[in-house]
Amino acid sequence: MREAVSQKLVEKLLVRLEGLLTFMERSSLAELVELYRSPRRMIFLSFASGVARGFGIAVGFTIIGALFLWMLGRLAMLNLPIIGEFVAEITRIVQGELARP
């Protein structure tokens, strides 16, 4: 009886251990540890990813800003009262700032 319980327990442990090994292989744990061992590579990869993120943010903001201004211009052409007042206020602010010495 005790041997059967022990055998089932060992089988369960083996299944769990195989699952853990599979998870570790999928997560590339060894590669991550190797990356932490080489600080120069880590710094280079962090720098490169930061530059890529910054470039992506700049391009994305430019595209979204251009779309917003295009839509605002289209709405201004419709002469909607609220939008027209908004655009007029922005125009007054810009002209006031340009008039300052």
Order of alpha helices (4+ residues) and beta strands (2+ residues): alpha-alpha-alpha-alpha
